[in-house]
Each structure stands twice: as C-alpha cells, then as structure tokens.
Amino acid sequence: MSQNRKQHLFYKDGQLASQIASDHAVTVLSVSKTPMAEQRSEGSSARISLLAVDLQSSVLNHSRRDSTHKLAYTAYGHSKPLHSTASLMGFTGQRYDDITNCYLLGNGYRGFNPKMMRFLSPDSFSPFGSRTLNAYAYCKGDPINRHDPSGHILERIKVAFSKPKTYYRTKARSAIDKYPVLDKYSTIADDPEMSIDVLKAIYKIPEAETRLEHLKEIALDRLTTANFEEHTANRTSKLDYGALLEFDESLRYIRLVSKVIKYRSILDNFVPLSHGSFHQTSAASPQTERTSIRSPWVTFED
C-alpha cells in the first residue's frame, strides 16, 4: 500500500509544477502562479482539464471534454471529498493531500487543515514578527482577504485590476501640498518613470510619523519625574519610549519605527538639486543616516 501511494512532487518558483506517482502523473499549467489547466497521464492515455478560478486562485470548476465538475469551499477551504481523478489543485490554488486531508503549504513545510481551520504545527517564524500571538492561526483569521502559500507569512489577495500609477502619483501630490516639507520631492512625484514604491513612500511617511508621535505623547504622559530619572540615568541619547508603553503599544511603536526607516531609506536615494531636478544615489549620506526619524511636520516637543 505504501509503495502504491508514493508520490514525487516538483515545484517551480514555489508553485507545484507536476506530481508523479506509480500509476499516474499530473502536470499543472500555471500563469502568474494561478493554475489554468492540468494534464493527467495514465499509461498511454492523457486527459486535459481546464480550470476556472476565483481571485484567490481557488479552483471552482474543472472541465474535460466529456465532463464538468464544480467545487465549493467554506471560508477556510473545506469542501466535499472528491474522486481521486478530480483536480489536483484546490483552495487558493494549492494541492490538497488526500492522505492527510490537509493543504501542505510552503512546498510541504506546514499542514493546514481546512476542516479544523488552523495549522497542525506552529510557525517557525516568531509570532511577534508577523504581529500575531497565535502561531497556529491561518491568515490571522481572515481567509477571505488573505492567503498563505508559504505557510509562513500571509499575503493579501490581489485585486483583479491593480491601481494605475496615476493613483499613487495623485496621493503623493496631495501629501506634498499638505506638508510643505515634502516639496523637495515634487519633481520625483511628477516623474512618469518613478516607481510606485517611491510614490508610496512620499505619502506614507507623514502618516507613519504622525502615528509615531502620538505613541510618544502617550509614553511621556506616563512618565513621572521619578521614573524619568530612572530611564535617563544610563542614557546619553534619546528616551526609550518603547519601555514606557504597554505591550501592544510597544509592538506598534517598533513597527512604525521600522516603517519610517524604510520610507526614509527609499527617499534618501533621491537627492534634490538646486535647479529643481534630482539625481539618484546608491546610498544615503552619513549626514542623512544621522537624521532623526522625528517628523518635521509635527510640532511636538520632547
């Protein structure tokens, strides 16, 4: 029995490409990691199935020349058992393992049981890094808008039509008009060749720094004269705001600091010139590296 159920799985770019067993072989045709068709070979015969999927790449229908099979799932991917010759791919475009009754995500790294609505083993990544305290949870309890192909980090479901670059450029221009300190990036925002990541950084950095300043205000409100001396006795630089915040607030503070550093590292690669144009540098200058992450458009004082 074990010999007959032995299977070999082959992956390409993290996506299942083929499955070879002792009595059959299945090849999956995918486009942009979305399964589109399958070919099942048994001996000298071969059958091709066309797949219809939704936004999550879940297979809803697979059609052959002589038959059509429809599939339906619960929010977490549970469906009625199918015949062994049914579609190899299932919920979120992943392979369903009929031996374990699980989706073995991340090329077999971690088993997700759709009936139990959870993983069968904890994530090897720190739960704090993915901002959740439940190491067994699937997509932070939101399987409708997210999926988890790697078994590690959830991903948002891509919309059918991505937003055009003009959308991000408009938001960047609005942020520049609202915060004069961003005016030095006006030429960048107007450049038709500028990447979406740079445009996002322009309008997201004031949002992140404003939220960061709010958490700093909360930390200072909790700071009395006595513990001010305790927190500053062995420090010659900045106050440790994270130590004054509650656990959840401290996690948000760390997250916002990392975001601000990320946005500044993106924008610091573009140095405005006096005549209104700009040039791109390979790394930020030492002076830029020492620049505080404090927002220049927030009038909050330590």
C-alpha positions in Angstrom: 0.0 0.0 0.0 2.7 2.5 0.9 4.5 1.7 -2.3 1.4 2.5 -4.4 0.8 5.8 -2.6 4.4 7.0 -3.1 4.4 10.3 -4.9 7.1 12.8 -6.1 6.2 16.5 -6.2 8.1 19.0 -8.3 7.9 22.7 -7.8 8.9 25.8 -9.8 9.2 29.2 -8.2 7.3 27.9 -5.2 4.4 26.6 -7.3 3.6 23.0 -7.9 4.5 22.0 -11.4 4.0 18.3 -11.5 3.1 15.2 -9.4 4.4 11.8 -10.4 3.0 8.6 -8.8 3.5 4.9 -9.6 0.3 4.7 -11.7 -0.2 8.3 -13.0 1.4 11.7 -13.5 -0.2 15.2 -13.3 1.3 18.3 -14.9 0.0 21.7 -13.9 0.0 24.7 -16.2 0.1 28.0 -14.3 0.3 31.6 -15.3 1.5 34.1 -12.7 1.1 31.4 -10.0 -2.5 30.8 -11.0 -3.4 27.3 -12.1 -5.1 27.3 -15.5 -5.0 23.7 -16.7 -3.9 20.2 -15.7 -2.9 17.2 -17.8 -3.3 13.8 -16.1 -1.4 10.9 -17.8 -2.2 7.2 -17.0 -0.2 4.8 -19.1 -0.5 5.8 -22.8 -3.7 8.0 -22.2 -3.8 11.6 -21.2 -6.6 13.8 -20.2 -6.6 17.6 -20.1 -8.7 19.7 -17.7 -9.3 23.4 -18.0 -9.6 25.2 -14.6 -11.8 28.1 -13.6 -10.5 30.0 -10.5 -11.6 33.0 -8.4 -9.5 35.9 -7.0 -7.8 33.6 -4.5 -6.9 31.2 -7.3 -9.2 28.6 -5.7 -10.4 26.1 -8.4 -14.2 26.5 -8.8 -14.6 24.4 -11.9 -12.5 21.9 -13.9 -13.8 20.9 -17.3 -12.8 18.0 -19.5 -14.1 17.1 -23.0 -16.8 14.7 -21.5 -17.5 16.2 -18.0 -17.5 19.2 -15.8 -17.0 19.3 -12.0 -17.9 22.2 -9.8 -16.2 22.9 -6.5 -17.3 24.9 -3.5 -15.4 25.8 -0.3 -16.1 27.2 3.2 -14.3 30.4 4.1 -11.3 28.3 5.3 -11.2 26.0 2.3 -13.1 22.9 3.4 -15.0 21.1 0.6 -16.7 17.7 0.0 -14.3 14.8 -0.7 -13.6 14.4 -4.4 -12.7 11.4 -6.6 -9.0 10.7 -6.9 -9.1 11.8 -10.5 -10.5 15.2 -9.7 -8.5 18.4 -10.0 -5.1 18.2 -8.2 -5.3 21.9 -7.2 -7.9 23.3 -4.8 -8.3 26.1 -2.3 -6.1 29.2 -3.1 -4.5 27.2 -5.9 -2.8 24.8 -3.6 -2.5 21.0 -3.8 -4.9 19.1 -1.5 -3.3 16.0 0.1 -5.9 13.3 0.4 -3.8 11.2 2.7 -3.5 13.8 5.5 -6.7 15.8 4.5 -4.5 18.9 4.6 -3.1 21.5 2.3 0.7 21.2 2.7 1.7 24.8 2.3 5.2 26.1 1.6 6.2 23.0 -0.5 5.2 20.7 2.3 6.5 22.9 5.1 3.3 23.1 7.2 0.0 21.3 7.1 -3.2 23.4 7.0 -6.4 21.5 7.9 -9.3 23.4 6.4 -11.9 21.5 8.5 -10.1 22.5 11.7 -9.4 26.0 10.3 -5.9 26.0 11.6 -2.4 24.8 11.0 -1.3 21.5 12.6 2.1 22.8 13.7 3.3 26.2 14.9 5.1 28.6 12.6 8.9 28.5 13.0 8.9 32.3 12.5 8.5 34.4 15.6 4.8 35.2 16.1 5.9 38.8 17.0 7.4 39.3 13.6 4.1 38.6 11.9 2.2 40.6 14.5 0.1 37.8 15.8 0.3 35.8 19.1 -1.4 32.7 17.6 1.3 30.5 16.0 -1.3 28.1 14.6 -3.7 30.7 13.1 -4.4 30.8 9.4 -4.2 34.3 7.8 -4.9 36.0 11.2 -8.5 34.7 11.0 -9.1 36.5 7.7 -9.1 33.8 4.9 -11.4 35.9 2.7 -8.9 38.7 2.0 -5.6 36.9 2.6 -3.9 33.6 1.8 -0.7 31.9 3.0 1.1 30.0 0.2 4.4 29.7 2.1 3.0 28.6 5.4 5.0 31.5 7.0 3.7 34.9 6.1 0.2 35.7 4.9 -0.4 37.7 1.8 -3.2 39.9 0.7 -5.4 38.7 -2.2 -4.5 40.7 -5.3 -7.5 42.6 -6.8 -8.5 41.8 -10.4 -7.3 45.1 -11.7 -4.3 46.9 -10.0 -4.4 50.6 -9.4 -2.8 52.7 -12.1 0.4 54.7 -11.3 -1.6 57.9 -11.6 -3.5 56.9 -8.4 -0.2 56.8 -6.4 1.1 59.9 -8.0 -2.1 61.8 -7.1 -1.8 60.7 -3.5 1.9 61.7 -3.4 1.0 65.2 -4.8 -1.8 65.6 -2.2 0.7 64.8 0.6 3.2 67.3 -0.9 0.5 70.0 -1.0 -0.4 69.2 2.7 3.1 69.0 4.1 5.4 71.7 2.7 8.5 69.8 4.0 7.8 67.3 1.2 8.0 69.9 -1.5 11.6 68.8 -2.3 10.1 65.6 -3.7 7.8 67.4 -6.2 10.0 66.6 -9.2 10.1 63.0 -8.1 6.3 62.8 -7.9 5.9 64.3 -11.4 8.4 61.9 -13.0 6.4 59.5 -15.2 9.1 56.8 -14.8 9.2 56.9 -11.0 8.3 53.6 -9.3 5.2 53.1 -7.2 7.3 52.2 -4.1 8.8 55.7 -4.2 5.4 57.4 -4.7 4.0 55.4 -1.8 6.9 56.4 0.5 6.2 60.1 -0.2 2.6 60.0 1.1 3.0 57.2 3.7 5.9 58.7 5.7 3.9 61.6 7.2 1.1 59.2 8.2 3.6 56.8 9.9 5.5 59.6 11.7 2.3 61.2 12.9 1.1 57.9 14.5 4.6 57.5 15.9 4.5 60.9 17.5 1.1 60.0 19.0 2.6 57.0 20.7 5.5 59.1 22.0 3.0 61.5 23.6 1.3 58.6 25.3 4.7 57.4 26.6 5.5 60.9 28.0 2.2 61.2 29.7 3.0 58.1 31.7 6.5 59.4 32.6 6.7 60.8 36.1 9.6 62.8 37.5 10.9 59.8 39.5 11.0 57.3 36.6 12.2 59.9 34.2 15.5 59.9 36.2 15.4 56.1 36.2 15.0 55.9 32.4 17.6 58.6 31.7 20.3 57.8 34.3 22.3 55.4 32.0 21.4 57.1 28.7 23.1 60.0 26.9 20.8 60.0 23.9 17.1 59.6 23.4 14.4 58.5 25.8 13.4 54.8 25.5 9.7 55.4 24.5 9.1 51.7 24.0 9.8 50.9 27.6 7.1 53.3 28.7 4.4 51.8 26.6 2.1 48.9 27.1 2.9 45.6 25.3 0.6 46.1 22.3 1.6 49.8 22.1 5.3 48.9 22.2 4.8 46.5 19.2 3.1 49.2 17.2 5.9 51.6 18.1 8.6 49.2 16.9 6.6 48.6 13.7 6.1 52.3 13.0 9.8 53.0 13.6 10.7 50.3 11.0 8.3 51.7 8.5 9.7 55.2 8.9 13.2 53.9 8.4 12.1 52.0 5.3 10.4 55.0 3.7 13.3 57.3 4.5 15.8 54.8 3.0 13.8 54.8 -0.2 13.5 58.6 -0.4 17.1 59.3 0.7 18.3 57.7 -2.5 17.0 60.7 -4.3 18.8 64.0 -3.6 17.1 67.1 -5.0 19.3 69.6 -6.9 19.2 73.3 -6.8 17.7 73.7 -10.3 14.7 71.5 -9.5 15.8 68.2 -10.9 17.2 65.3 -8.9 19.8 62.6 -9.1 19.7 59.1 -7.6 22.4 58.0 -5.2 23.4 54.4 -4.4 23.3 55.1 -0.6 22.3 57.8 1.8 25.0 60.2 3.0 26.4 60.0 6.6 24.5 63.1 7.4 21.3 61.6 6.3 22.0 58.4 8.2 22.1 60.5 11.4 18.9 62.3 10.7 16.3 61.8 13.4 13.1 59.9 12.5 11.1 62.7 14.2 8.6 64.2 11.8 9.3 67.8 10.8 5.6 68.4 10.2 4.5 67.6 13.7 5.0 70.3 16.3 5.6 68.0 19.2 8.4 68.7 21.6 10.2 66.4 24.0 
